[in-house]
Amino acid sequence: SILDVGPGIDDAKSSLLLRERGNFSPTRYFVEEVITGFDETDLHRSWVRAAATRGPKERNTRLENMCWRIWNLARTKKKLEVEEAQRKANRRLEHERGRREATADMSEDLSEG
């Protein structure tokens, strides 16, 4: 959850409490949901809510904004995944290099002794 309302509160109750307390931010909630993972049903519901405005100009602006946010979040998420994969690969290489050096040092010590 974006805003901590205390332990032991499930998601449905927490969002209701946040709305009641006035701390609920639909934008932050939606962004968090997209980042942490979503299924198509949830995304469709969010799209329908964003599209449910009276004026077509406002609706078009909202939908365009939502599309750009989703695109940017997906792009950022992919970039973070690639960076994490590179970090893991580098760690594995360093670990393997250290193991080889240790093995070589032990071989030298055994051959000298």
ChimeraX attribute file (.defattr): number of C-alpha atoms within 10 A of each C-alpha:
attribute: neighborCount
match mode: 1-to-1
recipient: residues
	/A:1	12
	/A:2	12
	/A:3	13
	/A:4	9
	/A:5	14
	/A:6	7
	/A:7	7
	/A:8	8
	/A:9	12
	/A:10	9
	/A:11	10
	/A:12	8
	/A:13	12
	/A:14	19
	/A:15	21
	/A:16	12
	/A:17	15
	/A:18	15
	/A:19	13
	/A:20	10
	/A:21	9
	/A:22	9
	/A:23	12
	/A:24	17
	/A:25	13
	/A:26	12
	/A:27	11
	/A:28	13
	/A:29	15
	/A:30	17
	/A:31	15
	/A:32	15
	/A:33	16
	/A:34	18
	/A:35	14
	/A:36	8
	/A:37	7
	/A:38	12
	/A:39	9
	/A:40	8
	/A:41	9
	/A:42	13
	/A:43	14
	/A:44	11
	/A:45	11
	/A:46	15
	/A:47	15
	/A:48	12
	/A:49	11
	/A:50	17
	/A:51	17
	/A:52	13
	/A:53	13
	/A:54	8
	/A:55	9
	/A:56	11
	/A:57	10
	/A:58	14
	/A:59	15
	/A:60	14
	/A:61	13
	/A:62	17
	/A:63	17
	/A:64	12
	/A:65	13
	/A:66	18
	/A:67	13
	/A:68	12
	/A:69	16
	/A:70	16
	/A:71	12
	/A:72	12
	/A:73	16
	/A:74	14
	/A:75	12
	/A:76	13
	/A:77	15
	/A:78	12
	/A:79	12
	/A:80	12
	/A:81	12
	/A:82	12
	/A:83	12
	/A:84	12
	/A:85	12
	/A:86	12
	/A:87	12
	/A:88	12
	/A:89	12
	/A:90	12
	/A:91	12
	/A:92	12
	/A:93	12
	/A:94	12
	/A:95	12
	/A:96	12
	/A:97	12
	/A:98	12
	/A:99	12
	/A:100	12
	/A:101	12
	/A:102	12
	/A:103	12
	/A:104	12
	/A:105	12
	/A:106	12
	/A:107	12
	/A:108	11
	/A:109	10
	/A:110	9
	/A:111	8
	/A:112	7
	/A:113	6
